[in-house]
Amino acid sequence: MLVLLSTHYIFVICSKIRSLFKAATPRLCWATTLNVRYLIKRAQFLDMPRRGLPGAPFLLICVGCPLLIALYRLVIFLCISTCDVSVYSVSQSLVGAVFMVNWGLFLYLIYFVRHSFQCQFNLLLSYIKDFGDDLQRCRAMILNAAADFSCYQQICTLYLALTFPVIVIAVVANLTVDYVFNASKCLDKQSQLIANHLAICAWSVIGVSLLLCSIAMGGLKVRYIWENFVENVLIMKSGKSKLLRKELFQDAEYLLRESSLLLKLSFSQFLASTLDSNLVYKMSLC
């Protein structure tokens, strides 16, 4: 599960590296979502001085659940286990707690950006109702919102692509370990007790990760936010025909479709290069 809890560090480091080597022209990339300017722009749609921080209960859950799991893990190693307390065991538990809390904060950041897009699309819907006759201005504003949403959609897709295989591997590993411990007759009662507590802790991490991830993204696909916005515009009562309103989304739909395709190609190339390098390494050993 260390891989699951460290994926957000990989995202942040890659985003910082990309910000240091900016291209001459801005590009729509998932790393832009973690940029400070991008987050400040997202926060401007939330009206936090009047409404406060969005999803404050979810923020408490994102911090509280990892802390409880980390505290439970600390109790297992320091109280239930018969091993001597050492600086290494204490530091290992503290580092695990920091990893889990930061992971929860990263998921809240995903929720924060998603909520800001929902607010932005509601404001944009009201704008189109009032100024729907100006197709050029409405198209420009929709395209600007779609460009920002494209970056957010990419990071959510990439995070799910990295997270779910890790969760599946963790489930298989926990089932295997549980079977081995239950089938083994060499363990004493204390060792069996520790193994049971570790299994509970591991399954808790898996369950909390699935729960928080689904709540943060509002499901397994964040594109529903955009699809709901498009549907609300198309069913809007207006003097403009439905065909003209569809034209507002042509460029934006093309942008979202191509950015998603580019992400899939990049991810497939990364997997192919990884497999090729492993194959070359195995051939060199032979």
SERO-4910 file (N, C-alpha, C, O; in steps of 0.05 Angstrom, whole numbers):
BEGIN
 pado doro    nc1    nc2    nc3   cac1   cac2   cac3    cc1    cc2    cc3    oc1    oc2    oc3
  Met    A     16    -24      0      0      0      0     17     25      0      6     47     -3
  Leu    A     43     22      4     60     45      3     60     59    -25     62     83    -27
  Val    A     56     42    -46     55     54    -73     30     70    -75     30     92    -88
  Leu    A      7     61    -64    -18     76    -65    -15    103    -51    -25    123    -61
  Leu    A     -2    103    -28      0    127    -12     21    146    -22     22    169    -14
  Ser    A     38    137    -41     59    155    -52     54    164    -80     70    179    -91
  Thr    A     31    156    -92     26    164   -120     22    195   -122     31    207   -142
  His    A     10    207   -101      6    236   -103     33    251   -102     35    273   -114
  Tyr    A     53    240    -88     79    252    -88     91    252   -117    104    271   -125
  Ile    A     87    230   -131     96    228   -159     83    249   -176     96    262   -192
  Phe    A     57    253   -172     43    274   -188     54    302   -182     58    317   -200
  Val    A     58    307   -156     67    334   -148     96    339   -159    101    361   -169
  Ile    A    113    319   -157    141    323   -166    141    327   -196    156    344   -206
  Cys    A    126    311   -211    125    314   -240    113    342   -248    122    354   -267
  Ser    A     94    351   -233     82    377   -238    103    399   -234    105    418   -250
  Lys    A    119    397   -212    139    417   -207    161    417   -228    171    438   -236
  Ile    A    169    393   -237    189    391   -257    179    403   -283    194    417   -297
  Arg    A    154    398   -290    143    410   -314    142    440   -313    146    454   -333
  Ser    A    135    451   -289    133    480   -286    161    493   -289    163    517   -297
  Leu    A    182    478   -283    209    489   -286    218    490   -316    235    506   -323
  Phe    A    206    474   -332    213    472   -360    189    478   -377    179    460   -392
  Lys    A    179    502   -375    155    510   -390    162    513   -420    183    521   -427
  Ala    A    142    505   -436    145    508   -465    139    537   -473    129    553   -457
  Ala    A    146    544   -498    141    571   -507    112    577   -509    104    600   -504
  Thr    A     95    557   -515     67    561   -515     54    543   -494     63    520   -490
  Pro    A     34    552   -480     22    536   -459      8    511   -470     -3    511   -492
  Arg    A     11    488   -456     -1    463   -465    -21    454   -444    -18    459   -420
  Leu    A    -41    440   -454    -61    428   -436    -51    401   -426    -51    382   -440
  Cys    A    -43    401   -401    -31    377   -389    -42    373   -361    -50    392   -348
  Trp    A    -43    348   -352    -53    342   -326    -37    356   -304    -48    362   -283
  Ala    A    -11    360   -309      6    373   -289     -3    401   -283      3    412   -261
  Thr    A    -17    414   -301    -27    442   -297    -46    443   -274    -48    464   -260
  Thr    A    -60    421   -268    -80    421   -246    -67    426   -219    -81    437   -202
  Leu    A    -42    419   -216    -29    423   -190    -13    449   -189      1    454   -170
  Asn    A    -16    465   -210     -2    491   -210    -17    510   -192    -41    510   -190
  Val    A     -1    527   -178    -13    546   -159    -32    565   -172    -54    571   -162
  Arg    A    -24    576   -196    -42    594   -210    -68    581   -218    -90    594   -217
  Tyr    A    -67    557   -226    -91    542   -234   -109    539   -210   -134    543   -212
  Leu    A    -98    532   -186   -114    528   -162   -126    555   -153   -149    556   -143
  Ile    A   -111    576   -155   -122    603   -148   -145    610   -166   -165    621   -156
  Lys    A   -142    605   -192   -164    610   -210   -189    593   -204   -211    603   -206
  Arg    A   -184    568   -195   -207    551   -188   -221    562   -163   -245    561   -161
  Ala    A   -205    572   -144   -217    582   -119   -234    607   -123   -252    612   -107
  Gln    A   -229    622   -145   -244    646   -150   -273    641   -157   -290    659   -154
  Phe    A   -279    616   -165   -307    610   -172   -323    600   -148   -347    595   -150
  Leu    A   -310    597   -125   -323    585   -102   -335    606    -82   -351    599    -65
  Asp    A   -327    631    -84   -337    652    -66   -333    644    -37   -352    644    -21
  Met    A   -308    636    -31   -303    626     -4   -306    647     18   -313    639     41
  Pro    A   -302    674     14   -306    693     36   -335    692     46   -340    698     69
  Arg    A   -354    686     28   -382    686     36   -392    658     43   -408    654     62
  Arg    A   -383    638     28   -393    610     31   -375    593     48   -384    572     58
  Gly    A   -350    601     52   -332    585     67   -319    564     51   -323    562     26
  Leu    A   -303    548     64   -289    526     50   -308    505     41   -324    495     58
  Pro    A   -308    497     16   -327    476      7   -319    449     17   -296    442     19
  Gly    A   -339    433     24   -335    406     33   -319    403     58   -301    386     60
  Ala    A   -324    421     78   -309    419    103   -312    392    117   -292    382    127
  Pro    A   -336    380    117   -338    353    129   -321    332    114   -309    314    127
  Phe    A   -320    335     88   -304    316     73   -274    320     78   -259    300     79
  Leu    A   -266    345     83   -238    350     91   -232    337    117   -210    326    121
  Leu    A   -251    338    136   -246    325    162   -243    295    159   -227    282    172
  Ile    A   -260    283    140   -258    255    135   -231    248    122   -219    228    129
  Cys    A   -222    265    103   -197    260     90   -173    261    109   -153    247    104
  Val    A   -175    276    129   -153    278    149   -158    258    172   -139    246    182
  Gly    A   -183    255    180   -189    239    204   -185    209    199   -173    195    215
  Cys    A   -195    199    176   -193    170    170   -164    161    168   -157    141    180
  Pro    A   -147    175    152   -119    167    152   -105    168    179    -88    152    186
  Leu    A   -113    189    195   -101    191    222   -109    167    240    -93    157    255
  Leu    A   -134    159    238   -144    137    254   -130    111    245   -122     95    262
  Ile    A   -126    107    219   -113     83    210    -83     83    218    -72     63    227
  Ala    A    -71    107    216    -43    109    224    -40    105    254    -20     92    263
  Leu    A    -59    115    270    -58    110    299    -62     81    306    -49     70    324
  Tyr    A    -80     68    291    -85     39    295    -60     23    288    -52      4    302
  Arg    A    -47     31    266    -22     17    259      0     22    280     16      4    286
  Leu    A      1     46    291     20     52    312     15     35    337     34     25    350
  Val    A    -10     31    344    -17     15    367     -9    -14    362      0    -28    381
  Ile    A    -13    -24    338     -5    -52    331     25    -56    336     33    -76    348
  Phe    A     41    -38    325     70    -42    327     81    -36    355    101    -48    363
  Leu    A     69    -18    369     80    -10    395     68    -24    419     81    -27    440
  Cys    A     42    -32    417     28    -43    440     22    -73    437     27    -89    454
  Ile    A     10    -80    414      2   -108    410     26   -126    403     28   -148    413
  Ser    A     44   -115    387     67   -131    379     86   -135    403     88   -118    421
  Thr    A     99   -158    403    118   -164    425    146   -154    419    165   -157    435
  Cys    A    150   -141    396    176   -131    389    183   -107    406    166    -93    416
  Asp    A    209   -103    410    218    -81    426    213    -54    411    216    -53    387
  Val    A    206    -34    426    202     -7    414    229      5    408    247      6    425
  Ser    A    232     13    383    257     25    374    252     51    359    229     57    352
  Val    A    273     66    355    271     91    340    261     85    312    246    101    301
  Tyr    A    270     63    301    262     56    273    232     50    271    219     60    253
  Ser    A    221     35    290    193     28    289    176     53    293    155     56    280
  Val    A    184     71    312    169     95    316    170    113    292    149    124    283
  Ser    A    194    117    281    197    135    257    181    123    233    170    138    218
  Gln    A    182     97    230    167     84    209    137     89    211    124     95    191
  Ser    A    126     88    235     98     93    239     91    123    235     70    129    223
  Leu    A    109    141    243    104    169    239    105    176    209     89    192    200
  Val    A    124    165    195    126    170    166    101    160    152     91    172    133
  Gly    A     92    136    160     67    125    149     43    143    154     26    147    137
  Ala    A     42    155    178     20    174    184     21    199    167      1    208    157
  Val    A     45    209    162     48    233    145     40    227    117     27    243    104
  Phe    A     48    204    107     41    195     80     11    194     77     -1    203     57
  Met    A     -3    182     97    -32    178     95    -47    204     96    -66    208     82
  Val    A    -38    223    114    -51    249    116    -48    265     90    -67    277     81
  Asn    A    -24    265     79    -19    279     54    -35    267     31    -45    282     14
  Trp    A    -38    241     32    -55    228     11    -84    237     14    -97    242     -6
  Gly    A    -94    239     39   -121    248     43   -125    277     34   -146    284     23
  Leu    A   -105    294     38   -106    322     30   -106    324     -1   -119    341    -12
  Phe    A    -91    306    -14    -91    306    -43   -118    299    -54   -127    311    -74
  Leu    A   -132    280    -42   -159    273    -50   -178    296    -46   -197    301    -61
  Tyr    A   -174    311    -24   -192    334    -20   -186    355    -41   -205    369    -50
  Leu    A   -162    358    -50   -155    376    -71   -170    369    -97   -180    386   -111
  Ile    A   -172    343   -103   -188    334   -125   -217    342   -122   -230    351   -142
  Tyr    A   -228    339    -98   -255    347    -93   -258    377    -96   -278    387   -107
  Phe    A   -239    392    -86   -240    421    -87   -242    431   -116   -259    448   -122
  Val    A   -226    420   -133   -226    428   -161   -252    420   -175   -264    435   -191
  Arg    A   -262    396   -168   -287    387   -180   -310    405   -172   -327    412   -189
  His    A   -311    413   -147   -332    431   -138   -330    458   -151   -351    470   -157
  Ser    A   -306    467   -156   -303    493   -169   -313    492   -198   -325    512   -208
  Phe    A   -309    470   -212   -320    467   -239   -350    466   -239   -363    478   -257
  Gln    A   -362    454   -219   -391    453   -218   -402    482   -214   -422    489   -226
  Cys    A   -389    497   -197   -397    525   -193   -392    542   -219   -409    558   -226
  Gln    A   -370    537   -232   -364    552   -257   -384    546   -279   -394    564   -292
  Phe    A   -392    521   -282   -411    513   -302   -439    524   -296   -454    531   -314
  Asn    A   -445    526   -270   -471    539   -263   -471    569   -270   -491    579   -280
  Leu    A   -449    582   -264   -446    610   -272   -447    614   -302   -459    633   -312
  Leu    A   -433    596   -316   -433    598   -345   -460    592   -357   -467    604   -378
  Leu    A   -475    575   -345   -502    570   -354   -520    594   -351   -536    600   -369
  Ser    A   -517    608   -329   -532    633   -325   -524    654   -345   -541    669   -355
  Tyr    A   -498    655   -351   -488    675   -371   -500    669   -398   -507    688   -413
  Ile    A   -501    644   -406   -511    637   -432   -541    643   -434   -551    650   -455
  Lys    A   -555    640   -412   -584    647   -411   -588    677   -417   -607    685   -431
  Asp    A   -570    693   -406   -573    722   -409   -561    733   -435   -572    752   -446
  Phe    A   -539    721   -444   -525    732   -467   -522    710   -489   -501    709   -502
  Gly    A   -542    694   -492   -541    672   -512   -540    682   -540   -532    667   -558
  Asp    A   -548    707   -545   -547    717   -573   -519    722   -583   -514    720   -607
  Asp    A   -501    727   -565   -473    732   -573   -458    705   -574   -446    697   -554
  Leu    A   -460    691   -596   -449    665   -599   -419    664   -596   -407    646   -585
  Gln    A   -405    684   -607   -376    685   -606   -366    687   -578   -347    673   -570
  Arg    A   -378    705   -562   -369    707   -534   -375    683   -518   -358    674   -502
  Cys    A   -399    671   -522   -406    647   -507   -387    624   -515   -379    608   -498
  Arg    A   -381    622   -541   -363    600   -550   -336    603   -538   -323    584   -530
  Ala    A   -326    628   -536   -299    633   -524   -299    626   -494   -279    614   -485
  Met    A   -320    632   -480   -321    626   -452   -323    596   -447   -311    585   -429
  Ile    A   -339    582   -464   -341    553   -462   -315    540   -468   -307    521   -454
  Leu    A   -301    550   -488   -275    538   -495   -254    542   -473   -238    524   -468
  Asn    A   -255    565   -460   -237    570   -438   -242    551   -415   -223    541   -403
  Ala    A   -268    547   -408   -275    529   -387   -267    500   -394   -258    485   -377
  Ala    A   -271    493   -420   -265    466   -429   -235    461   -427   -226    438   -421
  Ala    A   -219    481   -433   -190    478   -432   -181    472   -403   -164    454   -399
  Asp    A   -192    486   -384   -185    481   -356   -196    453   -347   -182    438   -333
  Phe    A   -220    447   -355   -231    421   -348   -216    398   -360   -215    376   -349
  Ser    A   -205    402   -383   -189    381   -396   -165    373   -379   -159    349   -377
  Cys    A   -152    392   -367   -129    386   -349   -138    370   -325   -125    351   -317
  Tyr    A   -161    378   -313   -171    364   -290   -180    336   -297   -175    317   -282
  Gln    A   -192    333   -320   -201    306   -329   -178    288   -334   -179    264   -328
  Gln    A   -156    299   -344   -132    283   -349   -120    272   -323   -113    249   -321
  Ile    A   -117    290   -303   -105    281   -278   -122    260   -263   -112    242   -251
  Cys    A   -149    263   -265   -166    243   -253   -164    216   -267   -164    195   -254
  Thr    A   -164    217   -294   -161    192   -309   -135    179   -303   -134    154   -300
  Leu    A   -114    194   -302    -87    183   -297    -85    172   -269    -73    151   -264
  Tyr    A    -97    186   -250    -96    177   -222   -111    150   -219   -101    132   -205
  Leu    A   -134    148   -232   -149    123   -230   -134    101   -244   -134     78   -235
  Ala    A   -121    107   -267   -106     87   -281    -83     76   -265    -75     53   -268
  Leu    A    -72     92   -247    -50     83   -230    -59     71   -204    -46     54   -192
  Thr    A    -82     81   -194    -91     73   -167   -105     46   -168    -99     29   -150
  Phe    A   -123     41   -187   -139     16   -186   -122     -9   -190   -128    -29   -176
  Pro    A   -102     -9   -207    -85    -33   -208    -71    -39   -181    -68    -62   -173
  Val    A    -63    -17   -167    -50    -20   -141    -70    -32   -121    -63    -49   -105
  Ile    A    -95    -22   -122   -115    -32   -103   -121    -62   -109   -124    -78    -90
  Val    A   -123    -69   -135   -128    -97   -141   -105   -115   -132   -110   -136   -120
  Ile    A    -80   -106   -136    -57   -121   -126    -58   -123    -95    -52   -144    -84
  Ala    A    -66   -102    -82    -68   -102    -53    -89   -122    -43    -85   -136    -23
  Val    A   -112   -122    -57   -133   -141    -49   -123   -170    -53   -127   -187    -35
  Val    A   -111   -176    -75   -100   -203    -80    -79   -210    -59    -79   -233    -49
  Ala    A    -62   -191    -53    -41   -197    -34    -52   -202     -6    -44   -220      8
  Asn    A    -72   -186      2    -84   -190     28    -99   -217     30    -98   -230     50
  Leu    A   -113   -224      8   -127   -250      8   -107   -273     10   -112   -293     24
  Thr    A    -85   -270     -4    -64   -291     -3    -52   -293     25    -49   -315     36
  Val    A    -45   -270     37    -33   -271     64    -53   -282     84    -45   -297    102
  Asp    A    -78   -274     82    -98   -284    101   -101   -315     98   -103   -329    118
  Tyr    A   -100   -324     74   -102   -353     70    -78   -368     81    -81   -389     94
  Val    A    -54   -357     77    -30   -369     87    -30   -370    117    -23   -390    129
  Phe    A    -38   -348    130    -38   -347    159    -60   -366    171    -55   -379    191
  Asn    A    -83   -366    158   -104   -384    168    -97   -413    164   -105   -430    180
  Ala    A    -83   -419    142    -76   -447    137    -51   -457    154    -47   -480    157
  Ser    A    -36   -437    163    -12   -444    178    -19   -454    206    -36   -442    219
  Lys    A     -5   -474    215     -9   -485    242     15   -480    260     16   -491    283
  Cys    A     33   -464    250     58   -459    265     57   -433    281     75   -427    296
  Leu    A     35   -418    279     34   -392    292     22   -396    320      3   -411    324
  Asp    A     33   -381    339     22   -381    366     -1   -361    367     -6   -347    347
  Lys    A    -13   -359    390    -36   -341    393    -29   -312    389    -44   -296    377
  Gln    A     -5   -304    399      3   -276    397      8   -269    368      0   -247    359
  Ser    A     22   -286    353     27   -281    325      2   -280    309     -1   -264    291
  Gln    A    -17   -298    315    -43   -298    302    -59   -272    307    -72   -262    290
  Leu    A    -57   -263    332    -70   -238    339    -59   -214    323    -74   -197    313
  Ile    A    -32   -213    322    -19   -191    307    -27   -193    277    -32   -172    264
  Ala    A    -27   -217    266    -34   -221    238    -63   -212    233    -68   -200    212
  Asn    A    -81   -217    251   -109   -208    248   -111   -178    248   -126   -166    233
  His    A    -97   -165    266    -98   -136    268    -85   -123    243    -96   -103    233
  Leu    A    -64   -135    233    -52   -124    209    -70   -127    185    -71   -110    167
  Ala    A    -85   -149    184   -104   -154    162   -127   -133    164   -135   -122    143
  Ile    A   -136   -128    188   -157   -107    191   -147    -80    182   -161    -65    168
  Cys    A   -122    -73    189   -111    -48    182   -108    -46    151   -114    -25    139
  Ala    A    -99    -68    139    -95    -67    109   -122    -65     95   -124    -49     76
  Trp    A   -142    -80    104   -168    -77     91   -181    -50     96   -196    -40     79
  Ser    A   -175    -38    119   -185    -11    124   -173      9    104   -187     27     95
  Val    A   -147      7     99   -134     25     79   -147     22     52   -153     42     38
  Ile    A   -152     -3     44   -165     -8     17   -193      4     16   -201     17     -3
  Gly    A   -209     -1     38   -236      9     38   -237     40     39   -253     52     24
  Val    A   -220     52     55   -220     81     57   -210     93     30   -221    114     22
  Ser    A   -191     81     17   -181     92     -8   -203     91    -29   -206    111    -44
  Leu    A   -218     70    -31   -240     68    -50   -262     88    -44   -272    101    -62
  Leu    A   -268     91    -19   -289    109    -10   -282    138    -16   -297    153    -28
  Leu    A   -258    147     -7   -250    174    -10   -246    182    -39   -253    204    -48
  Cys    A   -235    163    -55   -230    168    -83   -256    172    -98   -259    190   -115
  Ser    A   -276    155    -92   -302    158   -106   -316    183    -98   -330    195   -114
  Ile    A   -314    191    -73   -327    216    -64   -313    240    -76   -327    259    -85
  Ala    A   -287    240    -76   -272    263    -86   -278    268   -116   -281    291   -124
  Met    A   -280    247   -132   -286    251   -161   -315    250   -167   -323    255   -190
  Gly    A   -332    243   -148   -360    241   -153   -367    217   -170   -388    216   -183
  Gly    A   -351    197   -168   -355    172   -184   -328    164   -197   -307    173   -188
  Leu    A   -330    147   -217   -306    138   -230   -298    154   -254   -276    151   -265
  Lys    A   -316    171   -263   -311    188   -286   -321    217   -280   -344    220   -274
  Val    A   -303    236   -283   -311    264   -277   -323    278   -301   -332    300   -298
  Arg    A   -324    264   -323   -335    277   -348   -365    283   -345   -376    299   -360
  Tyr    A   -378    270   -326   -406    274   -322   -412    304   -316   -434    313   -322
  Ile    A   -393    318   -304   -397    346   -298   -401    362   -324   -419    378   -327
  Trp    A   -383    356   -344   -385    369   -370   -410    361   -384   -423    378   -397
  Glu    A   -417    335   -384   -440    325   -398   -466    337   -387   -484    343   -402
  Asn    A   -467    341   -361   -491    353   -349   -493    382   -357   -515    392   -362
  Phe    A   -471    396   -359   -471    424   -368   -480    426   -397   -497    444   -403
  Val    A   -470    409   -414   -478    410   -442   -508    404   -445   -522    417   -460
  Glu    A   -517    384   -430   -546    377   -431   -563    400   -421   -585    405   -433
  Asn    A   -555    414   -400   -571    437   -390   -572    459   -410   -593    473   -413
  Val    A   -551    464   -425   -551    484   -446   -569    477   -469   -584    494   -479
  Leu    A   -568    452   -477   -584    443   -500   -614    443   -494   -630    448   -512
  Ile    A   -622    438   -469   -651    438   -463   -660    466   -453   -683    469   -446
  Met    A   -642    485   -453   -649    512   -444   -669    524   -464   -667    522   -488
  Lys    A   -689    539   -452   -708    553   -469   -695    579   -478   -688    596   -463
  Ser    A   -692    581   -505   -679    604   -516   -689    609   -544   -701    591   -557
  Gly    A   -684    634   -554   -692    640   -581   -675    626   -602   -683    623   -625
  Lys    A   -651    618   -594   -633    604   -612   -642    574   -615   -652    562   -596
  Ser    A   -638    564   -639   -645    536   -643   -625    517   -629   -604    525   -621
  Lys    A   -633    492   -627   -616    472   -614   -591    467   -630   -570    462   -619
  Leu    A   -593    470   -657   -570    466   -674   -549    487   -669   -525    481   -669
  Leu    A   -558    512   -666   -539    534   -661   -525    530   -634   -502    536   -631
  Arg    A   -540    520   -614   -528    516   -588   -509    493   -588   -489    493   -573
  Lys    A   -513    473   -605   -494    452   -608   -468    462   -620   -446    451   -613
  Glu    A   -469    482   -637   -445    493   -649   -427    506   -628   -403    509   -632
  Leu    A   -439    514   -605   -423    526   -584   -402    506   -573   -381    514   -563
  Phe    A   -409    481   -575   -392    460   -561   -375    445   -581   -361    426   -573
  Gln    A   -375    452   -606   -359    437   -626   -329    438   -619   -316    417   -618
  Asp    A   -319    462   -616   -290    464   -610   -283    453   -583   -262    440   -579
  Ala    A   -301    457   -563   -295    446   -536   -296    416   -536   -279    403   -523
  Glu    A   -315    404   -549   -316    375   -551   -291    363   -564   -281    342   -556
  Tyr    A   -283    376   -585   -259    367   -599   -234    369   -581   -218    351   -581
  Leu    A   -232    391   -566   -210    394   -547   -209    372   -526   -188    360   -521
  Leu    A   -233    366   -514   -234    346   -493   -228    318   -505   -215    302   -492
  Arg    A   -239    313   -528   -235    287   -540   -205    282   -548   -195    261   -543
  Glu    A   -192    302   -559   -165    299   -568   -146    298   -544   -126    283   -544
  Ser    A   -151    314   -523   -134    313   -499   -136    286   -485   -116    276   -475
  Ser    A   -160    274   -485   -163    248   -473   -148    227   -490   -136    208   -479
  Leu    A   -150    229   -516   -136    210   -534   -105    213   -530    -91    193   -530
  Leu    A    -96    238   -528    -67    242   -524    -57    230   -498    -35    219   -497
  Leu    A    -73    232   -477    -66    220   -451    -64    189   -453    -46    177   -443
  Lys    A    -84    177   -467    -84    148   -470    -59    139   -486    -47    119   -480
  Leu    A    -52    154   -508    -29    147   -523     -3    149   -507     14    132   -509
  Ser    A     -1    171   -491     23    174   -475     25    152   -454     47    142   -450
  Phe    A      3    145   -442      4    124   -421     10     97   -434     25     81   -422
  Ser    A     -1     91   -458      6     66   -471     35     65   -480     47     44   -478
  Gln    A     46     88   -489     74     89   -496     92     84   -472    113     71   -473
  Phe    A     83     95   -449     99     91   -424     99     62   -416    120     51   -408
  Leu    A     76     49   -418     75     20   -411     91      4   -431    105    -15   -423
  Ala    A     90     11   -457    105     -4   -477    135     -1   -472    150    -20   -475
  Ser    A    144     23   -466    172     28   -461    182     13   -436    204      2   -435
  Thr    A    164     11   -416    171     -4   -391    173    -33   -397    192    -46   -387
  Leu    A    155    -44   -413    156    -73   -420    181    -79   -437    193    -99   -434
  Asp    A    187    -60   -455    211    -64   -472    236    -64   -456    254    -81   -461
  Ser    A    238    -46   -437    262    -45   -420    265    -70   -403    287    -80   -399
  Asn    A    242    -80   -393    243   -105   -377    252   -129   -395    266   -146   -386
  Leu    A    242   -129   -420    249   -151   -438    279   -150   -445    292   -171   -446
  Val    A    289   -126   -449    318   -123   -455    334   -132   -432    355   -144   -435
  Tyr    A    325   -125   -407    340   -133   -383    340   -163   -380    361   -175   -373
  Lys    A    317   -176   -385    316   -206   -383    334   -219   -404    347   -239   -398
  Met    A    334   -208   -428    351   -219   -450    380   -216   -443    396   -234   -449
  Ser    A    388   -194   -430    416   -190   -422    424   -210   -401    447   -219   -400
  Leu    A    405   -218   -383    411   -238   -363    415   -265   -375    431   -281   -365
  Cys    A    401   -270   -397    404   -296   -410    430   -298   -426    436   -318   -438
***
